[in-house]
Amino acid sequence: MKNILIVIDDIEYKYYEFNKLVTNFWLNWEFLNRGNNVFITLKNKLFQRNNIAFAYCWETSIQNNDLIKEKNSKIFNLNDFDLIFFRPDPPVDIDYINASYILSYVDENKTFIMNSPKAIREKNEKLYINEFQGLIPDNIVSADEKIIKDFLFEKKEIIIKPTNRCFGSGVFYLNDKDKNINSIISSATNNYKTQVMVQEYLPAIKDGDKRLIYICGKIFDYCVTKVATNNDFKFNEHNQNTLKFAQLTPAEKEIENKIKDKLEHAGIYMAGLDVIDGKIIEINITSPCFFINEINDIFKIRFEKIIVDKIENYINARSNKVLTLN
């Protein structure tokens, strides 16, 4: 039996017991089914005294086939947990960063954190793709109007993304014939003060982007294609109609071998890779959604069991390796 803590998002907390669309629900559910003690907390409920990290935590349980969280929280020393999932949603703002600093005071010899708080701070979800040249679309990162315009007129079509948000928020499509080029660039960059990622437009987006699920060194064969809705060019509505059956191509399977060593070295054990036409457009590491509910329906499996098996096997192998070295 292990003590497990999941740091979740504020909105998730409000609807946590009913929200089967979120990955954290299924992680919580499966770890409880295996006899573990599972607690949840929020990033603003983390605190420290001197060099010890604490949190107000709510214990969870399964009652009458429902996931329940206790009404009252209790303070726990975070070193008393065997495993912590750090999974609040972006934006990765100062509050997010401060929470990661507190988690950095957890003793790594006692508690395993997925993903590493240091990795969350250092590996920006948008910019991180640039460590994997040859697997990504051409891109720039800038707040400068001229640099962005030059890239636009070179590529003819581009995608502009904020670097610290999620779920398509603040993402723009722009082509060189648009009548609002200046306004869009100004808006996206906060009047040229804030860097954005600008990627070449990949025409295959018309068929959606594929979510590859990476956990502890493995990209799973189970994946979905996220398709656009509501006259948008991007996926922005999480429901059964916008998630379609997908299969990995041989090139996508090979991505695993090209990225796993670097991700593990950085302390990234859970990621969602968004891929278009074989190119990685984003590596989600803060709170990647694995679409467990939909994958279960599409593939007729219990994906939460497969995921937790992988996590447990990885942690056990890691622990045995440490014991052997000692």
N, C-alpha and C positions, 0 to 999 in steps of 0.2 A: 504494500500500500504506500502510495506517494502523496505528498502534499503539493498541490498544483495551484498556481495563481494565473489568472488571465486578466491582463490590463486591457479593458475594452473602451469603447467610445461612449461619450455621454448620451447620445441618442439611442445607442444600443441598450444602455442600462434601463432606459424608460420602458422599452418594449421587449426586454431580453427574454422573458419566459415564453414568448409567443413567436419570436422571429426566426423561423426556420430557414430564412433566406441568407442568414449571416453565417460565416464559417465558424465563428466563436461558439455559437449555439451547439454545433455538431461536435466540436472538440470537447466542450464541456460535457455534453451528453455521453459521449463514448468513454471518456476517462472516468466518469461516474459509474457507468455500467461495468467497468473493470475493477471496481472496488476502491478507487482512489478518493481522496478528499479534494474537492475542487472549490476554489474561491474566486470571486471576481472583485476588481477594484477599478478606479478611474485614475487618470494621470494626475488630477489635482488632489487626489487622496493619498498620494505618495508624499512622504516627508522623511527628514533625517534629523537625528540628534548626534552632533559631532560627526563621527564617521560611520554611524550605523543607520541603515535604511529601514524605514517602517512604512506601513500603509494601513488605512482603514479598509477592511475587507468584509465582504458578504459571503457567507457559506452558501453553497448551492446543493440541491438534492433532487432526486426524481421521486415524485409522489403521484400515484394514480396515473402513471404514464405521462406526467407533465414535469417540465423543468421548473424548479422553484428556487428562488433566492430568499434568504432570510431578510426580515424587515430591518433588523438592527445589525450594524457593523461592529467589528471588533478590531483592535489594533494588533498587528502581527509584525514581528521582526522578519524582514524579507529573507534573511539567512535561514529561516526555518522551513522555507519551501525547497523542494527538490527541483522543481521546474517552474519557470515563469515565462509566459508568453506576453511579449510587449506588442500590443496590436491596436492602439487607438488609430482612428482615421486621421489623415491629413486634414487641414494644412499643418505642415511641419513649421510651426511658428515658435516663438520664444518659450511658450508654455510647454510645447512638445519637447524642445531641447532641454529645458530645465528638468523635466521628468526623466529624460534619458541620463542626465548627470546624476540624479539620485540613484537610479538603477546601477550606475557604474560603481557605487559603493557596496553592492552585493558581492559577497565572497564567491568567486567563480569556482573555488574548490568544493564548495558546498551546494551551490545552486547553479543550474544550467539555464541560461536565458536565450530564448528564441524570439526575435533575432537580437544579436549583440547591440546594446545601446550605443556603443562606439560606431558600429557599422551604420546605424540609423542616422547618426550625426554626419558621418563622413561620406556616405554613399547616397548621394541624391538620386531619387528614383528616375528622374529624367536624364541627368547628366551621366549617370553610372554606365549607360550603354557604351559610352566612348572608350571604356576599357576593353571593349570586345570588337576591335576593328575587324572588318571583313564580314561581320554578322549584322551590320546596322545600316540604316539609310544615311546618306550624306546630311550633315547638320551643322549649324552654328549655334553659339550661345552668346547673346549680346543684348544690350539695351540701346545700341546706337542705330539711329534711323538709317543712315547711309549704308551701313553694313548689312542691315536686314533687307533694305531695298535692293542692293546689289545681288544678294542671294536670291531674292524673289525674281528679279529680271533674268538671272541666269537659269533658274529652275522652271520658271513660268508658273508653277503651282507649289504652294508651301503650306505647312501646318505650323501654327504658332502655339506654344504651350507654356503656361506658367510652370515654374520649377517645383512648387511646393503644394500643389493641390491634387485632387483625385476625382475619379468618376467623370472625366471630361469637362470639369468645371473650368471656364476661362479659356477653352481651346478654340482657336479660329482656323478656318480654311481661308486662303487668300490666293487669288490668281493675278497675273500681271495686267489684266484688263479691268479689274475691279475699280469702281468709281470712288471707293472709300479706303484706298490704301493708306493714306496718311492718318485717317481717323482710327483705323483698326490697329495700326502699329503703335500709335500714341496711346490708345486705350490699353493694349496688351502690355506695354512696357511702363505703364504709370507715368506717362509723359517723359519717356526716355530715361527713367531713373532706375528701373528694375529689369535685370537680365531675364530673358526668356529663352527657351529652346526653340529653334526654328529648324524643322526637318523638311527635306524634299517630300513632296506629295507622292504617295504610292498608289497608282490607279486601282490596284487590287482591293483597296479599302471598300470599294463598292460591294464586295462580297463579304465584308466584315473582317474583323481581326480575330485571330485565334488566341485563346488563353491557354498557355502551357503551364502545367502545375509542377513546380520544382520543390521537392522536400528532401533534405538530408542527402544530397548528391544524386537524386534521381528525378528525371522528368517522366511523369506517368503517361501511359498510352491513352488514358481517359482525358479528353479535353472537349472544349466547346468553342464554337464560333460565335462571337458577339456581333450582332447585326444592328444597323442603324434604324431608328424609328422617328416618327414625328417630323418628317421632312428635314432631318439633320443628316450630316455626313458621318456621324460617330454614334457609337453605342452610349446611351445615357439613361436607359430605362430597364431596370432589372425585373424581367418577368419571363415566363415560359416562351412567349412569342419572339423574344429577342435573343434567345440562346438556342443554338442548333447543334445537332450531332456533328462531330469533327473527328478526323483521324490524323495522326502524325504522318508527315511525309518522311522519307529517309533522311533528307537534309535537316528536318526539325529534330529527329531522333539524335542526330550527330551533335546538335547543339549541346546536349548534356555533357559530352566528353570535352567540349571546348570551354565550358564555363565552370564546371563543378569545383575544380581545385581552387580557382580564384575566389569563388563565392564562399567556400568553406574557410579558406584562409582569412577572409574578411569577417567571418562570424555570421554569415547569412545562411540560414538553414531552411528558411521558408520563403519562397518567392513566386510571384505570378508573372510570367513572361508574356507580353503581348507581341504577337508576331503577325506580320503581313508579308505574304509572298516570300516567306523564308527569312525575313529580316526582323530583328528584334527592335521594336520601336519604344519599348519601355520595360523596365525591370521593377516590378512592384515589390517592395520589401517592408513597408510599414505595416500594412494590414491587408495583405493580398487576399482577395476573395477567390475561393476555390469552387464556388458554385456547386457545393456538395448536394444540395437538394435536387437541383436540376440534373446533375450527372447520375444520381441514383435513379431518377425517372428514365433518363435517356438510355443508360447502359444496363439497367436492371441489376444494380449492385448495391452494396452498402459501403460507399466510398469512405465514410468516416472511419470504418474499421480498418480499411487498407492504409489510410493515412496514419492512424494512431499506431498500427503495427510497425510502420516504417520509423516513426519517431521513437517508439520504445526500443526497437532493435538498435537504432543508431545510438541512443543514450547508453544502452547496456554495453555495446561494443566500445564506446568511448570510455566508459567507466572501467572496463576490464583492461583497456590499454593503459590507462593511468595507473591502475594497480600494478600492472606488470612492470611499468617503468620505475615505480617506486620500490 
